[in-house]
Amino acid sequence: MTQPHLISDQDRWEQVARRLSGWAELAIDTEANSMYAYRGRICLIQIASGESVYLLDPLAVSDLSSLGSILSNPSITKVMHGSDYDLRSFNREYGFEVNGLFDTETSARFLGMVSPNLAAVLLHFLDVEIPKSRRLQRSNWGLRPLSGEAVTYAAADVQHLIHLAHKQRLLLQESGRLEWVEEEFTRLEATGRAAAELPAPDFLRVKGSDRLNPQQLAVLKELFNLREAEAERVDQPPYRVMGNDVLLHLAANPFTPLDRVPGLSPHLARRLGAKMRAGIQRAIRGPGIQRPARPRRVPPAREVQARQQKLKQWRSDKGTALALDPALIWPAASLDRLAHDPESWETEVDGIGAPEVRAWQRGQFAGELEAVLRRSD
């Protein structure tokens, strides 16, 4: 592999951006520090053209508007692998939209791969092995300088993507599935443009909180909010400040001396001990918190279950016949609605009432599916 170019200077980036804007295809990837910051951010942007690999440092280059122009230009194909997170990150952090997407992970799924991680896909289609390290994958990409090992790892993620896309495109054309994946690419682009803010932290999502009574839930909420505030202050993920096991232990045993709480560091106990105890006392004196009641699940009627089984069997058989993941054949939510209400068929295939159903799915499978549905009545 040719030596990648690390770009940490604004003028140098503008020169490279002008060059990149003339290419018809670019490979794009990102590395983030989400495991090491309260709100993770993109810390490295890898870009490969037909001749070079560039590693753009967004922590040093403040104006990335040229990148936004490249990403939004539909005449430049952006080859990405597993693009969902990257698309959302570009939109959330910079307001960038991506047009002209070709996702090699999605393409691999439509070519029969069940577990299409990048290393497996490159080996399968190109017989190329790349360095994959769980340690580097989970490392703090916000640290500088980047090690030589990290540079090599990051560059490998984009070095072969354009060649991979060429091979996949030919295979998709031969199998008649290119239009299928192109619709998926358009949907992915729209998902990126609609990227919403991350959901607000919720103490009720802590695994194990369903075993707590109202008073204990109030304690959990106090400690959870204290942890969030501290995590934001020190710019660390909440779990690195205080584990969920500590929160649950104190919620269930609020009078435990802090120096005897398993997993609670002595340093944190000294620094936040007074606030933790104050929060626990407020919760104990308060009215407690009632967990919202979960809606009671009513088992479907026998005829509905029978239709569900037949529709799922059809989807499974079709997936086997086409060597495709059955989930790609027809959305499960649509099958469930049809099982409950066969008369909703027209709504499911009109392109409006069931947004999960793709146009290519309707064109390829609607006739078969309708026949199976009618036979099940």
Beta strands, then each sheet from edge to edge (+ up, - down):
strand 1: 5-7
strand 2: 25-32
strand 3: 42-48
strand 4: 53-56
strand 5: 77-80
strand 6: 101-103
sheet 1: 1+ 4+ 3- 2+ 5+ 6+
end
